[in-house]
Amino acid sequence: MKINVRPDFEFLVVFDLQIFADVVVPENAAGNMNTTTSEGLTADQKNAMNTEFIRKAEAKLVFNKYGKKINIGLRKGKKIELFKIGRTDPKNTKKLAEGLTPDPSKMALESFEIPVAQYGDWMIFTDELLTTSLHDLFREGKRMLARQLAETYNMFTYEHLVANAQRMYCKPINADGTLGARPTKTTEVTETCRLSLKTIVRVVAMLKADDIPGVIGDDYIMYIHPHNWHDLILDPEWQKFHLNDSSNMQSGELGRIANCRFIDSSLITITKGTVTIDGADGEETVVIGGGANGSIPLYHNIILGGNAYGVVDIANKGIRAIDKELGSGGVDDPLDQRASTGGKFWWGCGILDELALYDVVCTSDEFADEFDEDEATA
């Protein structure tokens, strides 16, 4: 699977293939080689001014931080089998009769597999571009790809969590601050179904009722979109109780209340509108946004407990950078005209405890007008 470069980093290339008519160039690379004539890079050749390289804003990479790290050893295949022991019934202990042995109990053992796959991307540069450009484009390309791969790795994990989490919709907040009836599906969601402290407390209570351990001590973790964080800290209930419940926060955390710690990320999925899927009776239209026609953007925040999920690697390779400097191509590049930078990683993710994971779906009427149809994702 090829991972595409994020749209705001896209390089559009104009290239004459005859330049390398007698040189071996990978078929899928020739049309995307970075040269001095590449559209988007010509500006780098014009003037010796404004030489500071302006980088794009980058998302926080947080979704793999609290997953259980699982490693497949070298030459052990591309999937791993895990085992879970079912929960015991606290009322299952038998009353003993004098002299009689009761029937034994069976262990409930469940096995499941987590597959892994490899992903990667790369760029190719000409020696003329690297020699004449105002900036070290090889270094910047390397940095850009590293960040892209890390964001992709995080997004894969987040999307797997959302797809397998228990879903809870936030209740609508009335003008007087009271809460209305909780929606049970997207079409029942209104603009006022914002995130509130009462919803956080409810999810925490449900995790505790299922005996889900905390992630940090007794505290759970919530991955939250900045728009929903804005709504939450303006909640009068938050302002009332947070002053006495913000101790022992770790780096990167926004706040702590009711045994829940908050970490923001702009990578939180926002769904809007409808999508067409293949159903049992042919194509079906599914509303993924809020309201009858899906016009309300919905935020999918994640609350998790300890050992909710695991992320899988092979031989602890992580994200691996691969650079081919000028002169490394051998007979395939006899005049040292091309260099490349890229990277790849193994990724797999599995849910270890279905009860330890919630997708908390809400709106944010403060920011609702900022979304066009193309800005929300399915």
GIJOBEL-V496547 format. One record per residue. N is the residue number from 1. RES is the residue in three letters. PHI is phi in radians with two decimals (none if undefined). PSI is psi in degrees with one decimal (999 if undefined). Layout:
BEGIN
n->N res->RES phi->PHI psi->PSI
n->N res->RES phi->PHI psi->PSI
END
This chain:
BEGIN
n->1 res->MET phi->none psi->129.8
n->2 res->LYS phi->-1.64 psi->132.0
n->3 res->ILE phi->-1.63 psi->120.0
n->4 res->ASN phi->-1.35 psi->147.5
n->5 res->VAL phi->-1.13 psi->140.3
n->6 res->ARG phi->-0.96 psi->143.4
n->7 res->PRO phi->-0.95 psi->-36.0
n->8 res->ASP phi->-1.35 psi->-0.8
n->9 res->PHE phi->-2.02 psi->9.9
n->10 res->GLU phi->-1.17 psi->138.6
n->11 res->PHE phi->-1.84 psi->123.1
n->12 res->LEU phi->-1.74 psi->126.6
n->13 res->VAL phi->-2.02 psi->135.9
n->14 res->VAL phi->-2.02 psi->124.1
n->15 res->PHE phi->-2.60 psi->136.9
n->16 res->ASP phi->-1.69 psi->108.4
n->17 res->LEU phi->-1.12 psi->-23.8
n->18 res->GLN phi->-1.21 psi->-17.3
n->19 res->ILE phi->-1.01 psi->-36.6
n->20 res->PHE phi->-1.95 psi->38.4
n->21 res->ALA phi->-1.07 psi->-29.9
n->22 res->ASP phi->-1.90 psi->13.8
n->23 res->VAL phi->-2.04 psi->142.2
n->24 res->VAL phi->-1.40 psi->116.1
n->25 res->VAL phi->-2.22 psi->135.0
n->26 res->PRO phi->-0.90 psi->133.3
n->27 res->GLU phi->-0.97 psi->-38.4
n->28 res->ASN phi->-1.49 psi->2.1
n->29 res->ALA phi->-1.84 psi->-24.9
n->30 res->ALA phi->-1.00 psi->-39.1
n->31 res->GLY phi->-1.41 psi->-4.6
n->32 res->ASN phi->-2.21 psi->27.2
n->33 res->MET phi->-1.37 psi->134.7
n->34 res->ASN phi->-1.43 psi->116.7
n->35 res->THR phi->-2.21 psi->177.0
n->36 res->THR phi->-1.21 psi->-17.4
n->37 res->THR phi->-1.75 psi->2.7
n->38 res->SER phi->-1.13 psi->130.1
n->39 res->GLU phi->-1.06 psi->131.9
n->40 res->GLY phi->1.72 psi->-18.8
n->41 res->LEU phi->-1.97 psi->-11.8
n->42 res->THR phi->-1.09 psi->-31.7
n->43 res->ALA phi->-1.10 psi->-23.7
n->44 res->ASP phi->-1.28 psi->-11.3
n->45 res->GLN phi->-1.76 psi->-11.3
n->46 res->LYS phi->-1.44 psi->-54.5
n->47 res->ASN phi->-2.31 psi->143.7
n->48 res->ALA phi->-1.52 psi->67.2
n->49 res->MET phi->-2.64 psi->165.6
n->50 res->ASN phi->0.87 psi->50.8
n->51 res->THR phi->-1.43 psi->-3.8
n->52 res->GLU phi->-1.26 psi->128.5
n->53 res->PHE phi->-1.45 psi->121.1
n->54 res->ILE phi->-1.62 psi->120.5
n->55 res->ARG phi->-1.71 psi->153.4
n->56 res->LYS phi->-1.25 psi->154.3
n->57 res->ALA phi->-1.13 psi->148.9
n->58 res->GLU phi->-2.16 psi->145.7
n->59 res->ALA phi->-1.40 psi->154.3
n->60 res->LYS phi->-1.28 psi->134.1
n->61 res->LEU phi->-1.82 psi->98.6
n->62 res->VAL phi->-2.21 psi->-13.9
n->63 res->PHE phi->-1.31 psi->-15.6
n->64 res->ASN phi->-1.70 psi->-5.8
n->65 res->LYS phi->-1.06 psi->-41.1
n->66 res->TYR phi->-1.88 psi->14.9
n->67 res->GLY phi->-1.43 psi->147.4
n->68 res->LYS phi->-1.19 psi->126.4
n->69 res->LYS phi->-1.43 psi->120.7
n->70 res->ILE phi->-2.12 psi->129.1
n->71 res->ASN phi->-2.06 psi->131.7
n->72 res->ILE phi->-1.66 psi->126.5
n->73 res->GLY phi->-1.16 psi->163.9
n->74 res->LEU phi->-1.06 psi->136.2
n->75 res->ARG phi->1.02 psi->41.5
n->76 res->LYS phi->-2.07 psi->14.2
n->77 res->GLY phi->1.64 psi->-176.1
n->78 res->LYS phi->-2.01 psi->21.7
n->79 res->LYS phi->-2.66 psi->157.4
n->80 res->ILE phi->-2.26 psi->140.1
n->81 res->GLU phi->-1.77 psi->127.1
n->82 res->LEU phi->-2.02 psi->160.7
n->83 res->PHE phi->-2.23 psi->139.5
n->84 res->LYS phi->-2.16 psi->138.0
n->85 res->ILE phi->-1.66 psi->128.2
n->86 res->GLY phi->-1.11 psi->155.1
n->87 res->ARG phi->-1.22 psi->141.5
n->88 res->THR phi->-1.52 psi->148.0
n->89 res->ASP phi->-1.44 psi->119.0
n->90 res->PRO phi->-1.12 psi->-15.5
n->91 res->LYS phi->-1.73 psi->10.7
n->92 res->ASN phi->-1.51 psi->-10.2
n->93 res->THR phi->-1.09 psi->135.6
n->94 res->LYS phi->-1.65 psi->141.7
n->95 res->LYS phi->-1.33 psi->127.4
n->96 res->LEU phi->-1.52 psi->136.7
n->97 res->ALA phi->-1.69 psi->143.1
n->98 res->GLU phi->-1.00 psi->123.6
n->99 res->GLY phi->1.37 psi->-1.3
n->100 res->LEU phi->-2.01 psi->132.6
n->101 res->THR phi->-1.54 psi->126.1
n->102 res->PRO phi->-1.30 psi->164.3
n->103 res->ASP phi->-1.12 psi->142.4
n->104 res->PRO phi->-1.32 psi->162.2
n->105 res->SER phi->-1.76 psi->157.5
n->106 res->LYS phi->-1.80 psi->147.5
n->107 res->MET phi->-1.46 psi->130.1
n->108 res->ALA phi->-1.56 psi->102.7
n->109 res->LEU phi->-1.99 psi->125.9
n->110 res->GLU phi->-2.09 psi->132.9
n->111 res->SER phi->-1.99 psi->148.8
n->112 res->PHE phi->-2.67 psi->157.7
n->113 res->GLU phi->-1.94 psi->146.5
n->114 res->ILE phi->-2.09 psi->112.7
n->115 res->PRO phi->-1.45 psi->156.4
n->116 res->VAL phi->-2.19 psi->153.6
n->117 res->ALA phi->-2.46 psi->163.2
n->118 res->GLN phi->-1.88 psi->140.3
n->119 res->TYR phi->-2.35 psi->154.7
n->120 res->GLY phi->-3.02 psi->173.2
n->121 res->ASP phi->-2.76 psi->162.9
n->122 res->TRP phi->-2.72 psi->166.9
n->123 res->MET phi->-2.32 psi->152.9
n->124 res->ILE phi->-2.20 psi->139.2
n->125 res->PHE phi->-2.22 psi->147.3
n->126 res->THR phi->-1.52 psi->157.5
n->127 res->ASP phi->-1.15 psi->-33.3
n->128 res->GLU phi->-1.13 psi->-42.6
n->129 res->LEU phi->-1.11 psi->-46.3
n->130 res->LEU phi->-1.18 psi->-26.1
n->131 res->THR phi->-1.45 psi->-34.3
n->132 res->THR phi->-1.84 psi->-12.1
n->133 res->SER phi->-1.22 psi->155.1
n->134 res->LEU phi->-1.29 psi->-19.6
n->135 res->HIS phi->-2.15 psi->162.2
n->136 res->ASP phi->-1.41 psi->81.3
n->137 res->LEU phi->-1.18 psi->-27.3
n->138 res->PHE phi->-1.11 psi->-46.0
n->139 res->ARG phi->-1.12 psi->-42.6
n->140 res->GLU phi->-1.19 psi->-37.9
n->141 res->GLY phi->-1.11 psi->-40.5
n->142 res->LYS phi->-1.07 psi->-43.9
n->143 res->ARG phi->-1.16 psi->-42.0
n->144 res->MET phi->-1.09 psi->-44.7
n->145 res->LEU phi->-1.16 psi->-38.3
n->146 res->ALA phi->-1.05 psi->-43.1
n->147 res->ARG phi->-1.22 psi->-39.0
n->148 res->GLN phi->-1.06 psi->-44.8
n->149 res->LEU phi->-1.14 psi->-39.5
n->150 res->ALA phi->-1.14 psi->-41.2
n->151 res->GLU phi->-1.14 psi->-39.7
n->152 res->THR phi->-1.10 psi->-44.6
n->153 res->TYR phi->-0.99 psi->-45.6
n->154 res->ASN phi->-1.15 psi->-41.7
n->155 res->MET phi->-1.14 psi->-38.5
n->156 res->PHE phi->-0.99 psi->-45.9
n->157 res->THR phi->-1.15 psi->-46.6
n->158 res->TYR phi->-1.04 psi->-46.3
n->159 res->GLU phi->-1.11 psi->-34.0
n->160 res->HIS phi->-1.18 psi->-38.8
n->161 res->LEU phi->-1.12 psi->-47.0
n->162 res->VAL phi->-1.08 psi->-41.8
n->163 res->ALA phi->-1.15 psi->-23.2
n->164 res->ASN phi->-2.00 psi->3.9
n->165 res->ALA phi->-1.49 psi->155.2
n->166 res->GLN phi->-1.22 psi->138.9
n->167 res->ARG phi->-1.81 psi->135.0
n->168 res->MET phi->-2.31 psi->128.0
n->169 res->TYR phi->-1.62 psi->140.3
n->170 res->CYS phi->-1.30 psi->144.8
n->171 res->LYS phi->-1.27 psi->150.0
n->172 res->PRO phi->-1.19 psi->142.3
n->173 res->ILE phi->-1.73 psi->117.6
n->174 res->ASN phi->-1.31 psi->166.9
n->175 res->ALA phi->-1.05 psi->-31.2
n->176 res->ASP phi->-1.53 psi->6.0
n->177 res->GLY phi->1.60 psi->-9.7
n->178 res->THR phi->-1.33 psi->165.2
n->179 res->LEU phi->-1.87 psi->142.7
n->180 res->GLY phi->-1.55 psi->-166.0
n->181 res->ALA phi->-1.25 psi->141.0
n->182 res->ARG phi->-1.28 psi->129.7
n->183 res->PRO phi->-1.13 psi->152.0
n->184 res->THR phi->-1.99 psi->-4.9
n->185 res->LYS phi->-2.73 psi->165.7
n->186 res->THR phi->-1.07 psi->-35.4
n->187 res->THR phi->-1.18 psi->-15.1
n->188 res->GLU phi->-1.62 psi->-5.6
n->189 res->VAL phi->-1.33 psi->136.4
n->190 res->THR phi->-1.98 psi->173.2
n->191 res->GLU phi->-1.08 psi->-20.9
n->192 res->THR phi->-1.64 psi->8.1
n->193 res->CYS phi->-1.41 psi->62.2
n->194 res->ARG phi->-1.48 psi->163.1
n->195 res->LEU phi->-1.27 psi->134.2
n->196 res->SER phi->-2.36 psi->164.1
n->197 res->LEU phi->-1.09 psi->-34.5
n->198 res->LYS phi->-1.09 psi->-35.9
n->199 res->THR phi->-1.17 psi->-42.0
n->200 res->ILE phi->-1.03 psi->-47.4
n->201 res->VAL phi->-1.08 psi->-38.2
n->202 res->ARG phi->-1.11 psi->-45.1
n->203 res->VAL phi->-1.14 psi->-42.0
n->204 res->VAL phi->-1.04 psi->-42.5
n->205 res->ALA phi->-1.09 psi->-38.3
n->206 res->MET phi->-1.19 psi->-38.9
n->207 res->LEU phi->-1.11 psi->-43.5
n->208 res->LYS phi->-1.13 psi->-39.2
n->209 res->ALA phi->-1.13 psi->-27.2
n->210 res->ASP phi->-1.60 psi->10.9
n->211 res->ASP phi->1.02 psi->36.6
n->212 res->ILE phi->-1.41 psi->125.4
n->213 res->PRO phi->-1.23 psi->160.5
n->214 res->GLY phi->-1.31 psi->168.2
n->215 res->VAL phi->-1.56 psi->-45.0
n->216 res->ILE phi->-2.09 psi->103.3
n->217 res->GLY phi->1.09 psi->-126.0
n->218 res->ASP phi->-1.66 psi->3.8
n->219 res->ASP phi->-1.59 psi->143.2
n->220 res->TYR phi->-1.66 psi->170.5
n->221 res->ILE phi->-2.07 psi->136.5
n->222 res->MET phi->-2.12 psi->122.3
n->223 res->TYR phi->-1.52 psi->120.4
n->224 res->ILE phi->-2.28 psi->141.5
n->225 res->HIS phi->-1.31 psi->144.4
n->226 res->PRO phi->-0.98 psi->-32.7
n->227 res->HIS phi->-1.11 psi->-41.0
n->228 res->ASN phi->-1.28 psi->-30.5
n->229 res->TRP phi->-1.11 psi->-40.0
n->230 res->HIS phi->-0.99 psi->-46.3
n->231 res->ASP phi->-1.15 psi->-38.7
n->232 res->LEU phi->-1.18 psi->-44.8
n->233 res->ILE phi->-1.31 psi->-13.0
n->234 res->LEU phi->-1.57 psi->-4.3
n->235 res->ASP phi->-1.18 psi->123.3
n->236 res->PRO phi->-0.95 psi->-34.1
n->237 res->GLU phi->-1.13 psi->-39.9
n->238 res->TRP phi->-1.07 psi->-48.9
n->239 res->GLN phi->-1.09 psi->-29.4
n->240 res->LYS phi->-1.28 psi->-39.3
n->241 res->PHE phi->-1.83 psi->-19.7
n->242 res->HIS phi->-1.20 psi->-27.9
n->243 res->LEU phi->-1.00 psi->-31.5
n->244 res->ASN phi->-1.84 psi->15.0
n->245 res->ASP phi->-2.46 psi->36.5
n->246 res->SER phi->-2.06 psi->17.5
n->247 res->SER phi->-1.40 psi->159.6
n->248 res->ASN phi->1.07 psi->30.4
n->249 res->MET phi->-1.31 psi->145.7
n->250 res->GLN phi->-1.68 psi->168.3
n->251 res->SER phi->-1.04 psi->133.3
n->252 res->GLY phi->1.62 psi->-11.0
n->253 res->GLU phi->-1.50 psi->142.5
n->254 res->LEU phi->-1.54 psi->-30.8
n->255 res->GLY phi->-3.11 psi->173.2
n->256 res->ARG phi->-2.56 psi->129.5
n->257 res->ILE phi->-2.78 psi->144.1
n->258 res->ALA phi->0.91 psi->45.7
n->259 res->ASN phi->1.04 psi->33.6
n->260 res->CYS phi->-2.40 psi->131.6
n->261 res->ARG phi->-1.88 psi->145.1
n->262 res->PHE phi->-2.04 psi->132.1
n->263 res->ILE phi->-2.27 psi->124.8
n->264 res->ASP phi->-1.59 psi->153.1
n->265 res->SER phi->-2.73 psi->133.0
n->266 res->SER phi->-1.32 psi->-7.0
n->267 res->LEU phi->-1.44 psi->-2.9
n->268 res->ILE phi->-0.99 psi->132.0
n->269 res->THR phi->-1.23 psi->137.9
n->270 res->ILE phi->-2.11 psi->119.6
n->271 res->THR phi->-1.87 psi->146.0
n->272 res->LYS phi->-2.71 psi->147.9
n->273 res->GLY phi->1.43 psi->-149.1
n->274 res->THR phi->-2.30 psi->160.5
n->275 res->VAL phi->-2.32 psi->155.3
n->276 res->THR phi->-1.82 psi->128.2
n->277 res->ILE phi->-2.21 psi->162.5
n->278 res->ASP phi->-1.47 psi->112.4
n->279 res->GLY phi->-1.80 psi->-177.5
n->280 res->ALA phi->-1.11 psi->-30.6
n->281 res->ASP phi->-1.92 psi->30.5
n->282 res->GLY phi->1.81 psi->-162.1
n->283 res->GLU phi->-1.20 psi->138.5
n->284 res->GLU phi->-2.22 psi->146.4
n->285 res->THR phi->-1.69 psi->124.5
n->286 res->VAL phi->-2.04 psi->129.6
n->287 res->VAL phi->-1.40 psi->120.4
n->288 res->ILE phi->-1.91 psi->-10.8
n->289 res->GLY phi->-1.72 psi->-176.3
n->290 res->GLY phi->-1.53 psi->158.8
n->291 res->GLY phi->1.45 psi->174.7
n->292 res->ALA phi->-1.08 psi->-34.8
n->293 res->ASN phi->-1.91 psi->9.9
n->294 res->GLY phi->1.30 psi->19.7
n->295 res->SER phi->-1.37 psi->-11.5
n->296 res->ILE phi->-1.65 psi->122.3
n->297 res->PRO phi->-1.11 psi->132.4
n->298 res->LEU phi->-1.97 psi->132.3
n->299 res->TYR phi->-1.73 psi->135.4
n->300 res->HIS phi->-1.96 psi->84.7
n->301 res->ASN phi->-1.48 psi->153.0
n->302 res->ILE phi->-2.06 psi->129.2
n->303 res->ILE phi->-1.99 psi->133.2
n->304 res->LEU phi->-2.42 psi->154.3
n->305 res->GLY phi->-1.85 psi->-175.9
n->306 res->GLY phi->-1.14 psi->142.1
n->307 res->ASN phi->0.98 psi->36.1
n->308 res->ALA phi->-1.26 psi->-35.6
n->309 res->TYR phi->-2.64 psi->164.1
n->310 res->GLY phi->-2.27 psi->145.2
n->311 res->VAL phi->-1.98 psi->137.4
n->312 res->VAL phi->-1.97 psi->137.9
n->313 res->ASP phi->-2.25 psi->165.5
n->314 res->ILE phi->-1.99 psi->123.7
n->315 res->ALA phi->0.95 psi->30.6
n->316 res->ASN phi->0.93 psi->37.6
n->317 res->LYS phi->-1.39 psi->-28.8
n->318 res->GLY phi->1.04 psi->-149.4
n->319 res->ILE phi->-1.59 psi->119.1
n->320 res->ARG phi->-1.88 psi->124.8
n->321 res->ALA phi->-1.48 psi->141.0
n->322 res->ILE phi->-2.31 psi->111.4
n->323 res->ASP phi->-1.97 psi->135.4
n->324 res->LYS phi->-2.09 psi->100.9
n->325 res->GLU phi->-1.26 psi->165.9
n->326 res->LEU phi->-0.99 psi->131.8
n->327 res->GLY phi->1.68 psi->-1.7
n->328 res->SER phi->-1.66 psi->-1.0
n->329 res->GLY phi->-1.50 psi->-7.5
n->330 res->GLY phi->1.08 psi->-141.7
n->331 res->VAL phi->-1.21 psi->-17.4
n->332 res->ASP phi->-1.30 psi->-15.3
n->333 res->ASP phi->-2.45 psi->69.2
n->334 res->PRO phi->-1.14 psi->-21.2
n->335 res->LEU phi->-1.89 psi->17.9
n->336 res->ASP phi->0.88 psi->54.0
n->337 res->GLN phi->-1.79 psi->-7.9
n->338 res->ARG phi->-2.39 psi->143.8
n->339 res->ALA phi->-2.36 psi->155.9
n->340 res->SER phi->-2.47 psi->156.1
n->341 res->THR phi->-2.42 psi->145.3
n->342 res->GLY phi->-2.90 psi->-169.6
n->343 res->GLY phi->-2.96 psi->164.8
n->344 res->LYS phi->-2.70 psi->164.1
n->345 res->PHE phi->-2.70 psi->157.3
n->346 res->TRP phi->-1.67 psi->140.7
n->347 res->TRP phi->-2.50 psi->139.0
n->348 res->GLY phi->-2.72 psi->150.2
n->349 res->CYS phi->-2.55 psi->141.0
n->350 res->GLY phi->-2.47 psi->145.7
n->351 res->ILE phi->-1.47 psi->121.3
n->352 res->LEU phi->-1.61 psi->-27.1
n->353 res->ASP phi->-2.57 psi->105.0
n->354 res->GLU phi->-1.09 psi->-27.3
n->355 res->LEU phi->-1.36 psi->-8.9
n->356 res->ALA phi->-1.72 psi->15.7
n->357 res->LEU phi->-2.46 psi->127.4
n->358 res->TYR phi->-2.28 psi->136.3
n->359 res->ASP phi->-1.70 psi->106.5
n->360 res->VAL phi->-1.63 psi->107.5
n->361 res->VAL phi->-1.67 psi->128.6
n->362 res->CYS phi->-2.61 psi->174.4
n->363 res->THR phi->-1.97 psi->-179.7
n->364 res->SER phi->-2.61 psi->90.3
n->365 res->ASP phi->-1.13 psi->-20.3
n->366 res->GLU phi->-1.12 psi->-31.6
n->367 res->PHE phi->-2.00 psi->9.3
n->368 res->ALA phi->-1.04 psi->-35.9
n->369 res->ASP phi->-1.32 psi->-6.8
n->370 res->GLU phi->-1.46 psi->-7.1
n->371 res->PHE phi->-1.85 psi->125.4
n->372 res->ASP phi->-1.59 psi->171.0
n->373 res->GLU phi->-1.05 psi->-34.5
n->374 res->ASP phi->-1.40 psi->-13.0
n->375 res->GLU phi->-1.49 psi->-24.1
n->376 res->ALA phi->-1.53 psi->155.6
n->377 res->THR phi->-2.11 psi->155.7
n->378 res->ALA phi->-1.49 psi->999
END
